[in-house]
Amino acid sequence: MPEPVLVPDPAIDLPELNPVIHGKLRLALLSLLSTVDEAEFTWLRSKTGSTDGNLGAQLLKLEEAGYVEVEKKFVLRKPQTLYRMTQPGRAALTQYVQALKQLLGAAINA
């Protein structure tokens, strides 16, 4: 006898996934930044394997959303760019993870 097909209940509201965080690289960046006080651009680049241009563009989107803050300075005459996750960024990442858990539901434990 074939398995019954489960049809989703249209009355159940699916959670909204934050589009700023939902991008693969932006999610990876926030995940990395959530584990450290601050991170250099070069460290983020090496951890993600991203190009400078793509990394810079995605970090700018996170900065514009208020999820990260940037500090640019010189150390021994070399430029250094540091990124820190903000409290709104931490809250947004937590909400994103909760929404993802709700969306996946039982599939997480399967």
C-alpha positions as CSV (number, residue, x, y, z in Angstrom):
1,M,0.0,0.0,0.0
2,P,1.5,3.4,-1.0
3,E,2.5,5.9,1.6
4,P,-0.1,8.7,2.1
5,V,0.8,12.0,0.6
6,L,0.9,14.8,3.2
7,V,-0.5,18.0,1.9
8,P,0.6,21.2,3.8
9,D,-2.2,23.0,5.6
10,P,-2.6,26.4,3.9
11,A,-3.8,27.8,7.2
12,I,-0.4,27.4,8.7
13,D,1.7,30.5,8.3
14,L,5.2,29.9,7.1
15,P,7.8,32.1,8.8
16,E,9.5,34.9,6.9
17,L,13.2,34.4,6.4
18,N,15.1,37.7,6.7
19,P,16.3,38.3,3.1
20,V,19.3,40.2,4.3
21,I,20.6,37.2,6.2
22,H,19.3,34.5,3.9
23,G,22.1,34.9,1.4
24,K,24.7,32.1,1.8
25,L,27.7,34.4,2.3
26,R,25.9,36.9,4.5
27,L,24.6,34.0,6.7
28,A,28.2,32.6,6.9
29,L,29.6,36.0,7.8
30,L,27.1,36.6,10.6
31,S,27.7,33.1,11.9
32,L,31.4,33.7,12.0
33,L,31.1,37.1,13.6
34,S,28.7,35.8,16.2
35,T,31.6,33.7,17.6
36,V,34.2,36.5,17.9
37,D,34.4,40.0,19.3
38,E,35.7,41.4,16.0
39,A,37.3,40.0,12.8
40,E,39.6,41.4,10.2
41,F,38.5,41.5,6.6
42,T,41.4,39.1,5.7
43,W,40.3,36.5,8.3
44,L,36.7,36.6,7.0
45,R,38.0,36.3,3.4
46,S,40.1,33.2,4.3
47,K,37.2,31.6,6.3
48,T,34.6,32.1,3.5
49,G,36.9,31.6,0.5
50,S,35.2,34.7,-1.0
51,T,36.7,37.2,-3.4
52,D,37.5,40.7,-2.0
53,G,34.8,42.3,-4.2
54,N,32.0,39.9,-3.2
55,L,33.0,39.9,0.5
56,G,33.0,43.7,0.5
57,A,29.7,44.0,-1.2
58,Q,28.0,41.5,1.2
59,L,29.6,43.1,4.3
60,L,28.3,46.5,3.1
61,K,24.7,45.1,2.9
62,L,25.1,43.8,6.5
63,E,26.4,47.2,7.5
64,E,23.6,49.1,5.8
65,A,21.1,46.8,7.6
66,G,22.8,47.7,10.9
67,Y,23.9,44.1,11.6
68,V,27.6,44.8,11.5
69,E,29.8,47.8,12.2
70,V,33.1,48.5,10.6
71,E,36.3,50.1,11.8
72,K,39.1,51.1,9.4
73,K,42.5,52.0,10.8
74,F,46.2,51.7,10.0
75,V,48.5,49.4,11.8
76,L,52.2,49.9,11.0
77,R,51.2,51.9,8.0
78,K,49.0,49.1,6.7
79,P,45.2,49.4,6.4
80,Q,43.2,47.1,8.7
81,T,39.4,46.7,8.4
82,L,37.6,45.2,11.4
83,Y,34.1,44.1,11.6
84,R,31.9,43.5,14.7
85,M,28.4,42.2,14.9
86,T,25.9,44.6,16.5
87,Q,23.2,43.8,19.0
88,P,20.5,44.2,16.2
89,G,22.6,41.8,14.1
90,R,22.7,39.3,16.9
91,A,18.9,39.6,17.4
92,A,18.3,39.3,13.7
93,L,20.5,36.2,13.5
94,T,18.7,34.6,16.5
95,Q,15.3,35.4,14.9
96,Y,16.4,34.0,11.6
97,V,17.6,30.7,13.2
98,Q,14.2,30.5,15.1
99,A,12.3,31.0,11.8
100,L,14.4,28.4,10.1
101,K,13.7,25.9,12.9
102,Q,10.0,26.6,12.6
103,L,10.1,26.2,8.8
104,L,12.0,22.9,8.9
105,G,10.0,21.6,11.9
106,A,10.2,17.8,12.2
107,A,12.7,17.6,9.3
108,I,15.4,18.7,11.7
109,N,15.1,15.6,13.8
110,A,14.5,13.2,11.0
